[in-house]
Amino acid sequence: DDEVALAIIANLRTEKRHDVFIEAAKHLHTRRPALRFFIVGDGPHREAVRSRVAQSGLPTDVLRLLGTRDDVPALLSAMDISCLCSEKECFSVTMLEAAAAGCVFIGPDTGCMTEFLQDGETGLIIKPADVASLTDAIDRLANDPPLRQRLAEHAKTRAVEDFDIIKMAAACADLCF
């Protein structure tokens, strides 16, 4: 119960900035030893990310590369925080999956992320690819379980009301026809 689990669920590509996630883990580990960091995904930069994880010096019970998973909804349900720290991002499916799973989300202020992600309402917004911004957001949420709960509840409500599959398909059809 005293541990806080965080995940970045993203393709292992340079623009996703897994290095920022790893650096935030390094900064926070000494202050918050109960934080657990998970990297979920695979991609063309797998070896670079694996190398960064090894170079971090963090033990595997603190920072772990999980690879490809086919149980992302269950995984998100078990996480306390999900985040992206990309330098570029359009709109994140993971953000909506986190909301549906009741997991609070931290995401970058880039692309059209803010169409769903509203700072202090449906999650926390950070500067893109910024270690200090991500570190501060994680620290804030790790220290405030009621805030995590409130943001997750608001995000889940918003995802169900405004981003359900029927509404999204209808909006797509309106664009196409």
N, C-alpha and C positions, 0 to 999 in steps of 0.2 A: 504493500500500500504506500510505502514511502518513496518508491521509485516512480519516475516520470519517463514514459517512453515516447520518443520522437522518431518520425520517419520522414525521409525524402523519398518519394516514389516518382521516379522519372527515368527516361532513357539515359544511359550513360554517354552523354555527348557534352562537348566543351561548354556550349551555351547554357547548360543547366547548372553549371557552377557548383558541382559537388565539392570542389575545393573550399568554397565558402562555408558549406555545411560542416566540413571536417575541421576547419579553423575555428568555427563557433564552438564545436564540441571540445576542442583543445582549451579554448578560453574558459569555458564553463565548468570543465571537469573538476578543477581544484575548488571552485566556489560551491558547486552543486554535485557532489560525488554520486548522488542518487539518480542522476540523469542517464538515460540509456538511448543511444543513437543508432538508428538502423537506416541503411541505404538499400533501397529496393529497386531493382531494374537491371537491365543489361543493355549493351550497345557497343558501338565501335571504340569507345574509350574505356572499356572494362579494365584493361591492364593499367592504364594511367590512374584510374580511381583506386584500384586495388593497391597500387604502389603508394599512393597518398595515404590510404588507410594504414598501411604498414609503417610508413614514415612518421605518422602522427605520434607514435609511441603510446597510444591509448590501448589498454587491454581489450580483448575481444568481447568481454562482458560489458564494456562501455560503448564501443563503436564496432558495429558489425555490418559487413556487406552480405546481404541475403540473396542477391541475384534475382533471377526471374521468379515470379510467384504467380500461381493461378488462384490464390485465395486472398486477393487484395481487399475485398469487402470485409472479410473476417479479420484480416490483419489491421485494417483501419479501425475496426470496432475495438481492438485491443490496445490501440495507441491512444495516448493522451493528446498529442500534438502532431499534425502533419504540416509539412512546409515545402515551399519551393523558394529558391533564392536565385533564380535565373537572371541573366543579364537581359534576355529577351524572352517574352512569353506572349502568346496571343490570349487564349482563354483556356484555362486548365480543366480538363476532365477530372483529374485527381482532386481538385478543389471541390467539385460537386460530389464526388464519391466520398470524400471526407465528411462533407456536410450530411450526406445521407446516412453515414455510419455513426454520426454523433461525435465526430472528432474535430476539435477546433483546428483552424487552418491559419497559417502565416504565409503570405505571398507577396511578390514584388509588385511595385507600382509601375507596371509596364503593359503594353498592349491594351486589351480590353478586360483585364482582370477585375477592374473596379466595377464592371457591370454587375458582378455578384459580390465581390469582396469589398465590404464597407468597414473601414477601420473603426474598431470598437463596437461594431454591431454584428457583423457576420464573421469576424476574424480580425487579424492584425495585418496592416500593410507595412512593408519594409521597403527600403531603397533597393533597387536591383543590384544583385551581386555585391552586397555590402556586409562584411563580417560584423562590424559594430552594430548595425541596424538589426541583423538577424540575432545576434547575441543578446541584445537588449530585449527583443520581442520574446525570445525563448525564456529568458530570465524572468520577465514580467509574468508570463503565463505559468511557468513552473512554480512561482511563488504564490499564485493566486488561483487555487482550484475553483472557487465560486465564479471567477471571471471566465475560466475555461468552460465551465458548465453553461453559463449564460450565453457566451458567444456561440458555442456549439448548438444550443437549442435554437437561437435566432437563425443560424445558418441552415439548420435542418428545416425549419418552418419555411424559410425563404426558398430553399431548393424545391420543396414539395409544392409550394404555391406558385412559384414563378418559372421553374425550370424543369417541370415534369416532362416526360417523354412526349406526351400528346401535344402539349403546348409548343415544345421545341420543334416537333415535326411539322405542325401547322405553320409556325413562323418560317421554317425552311421552305415549305411549299409556297407560301406567300411570296417569298423572294424569287422563287424559280418560275412561277406561273403568272 
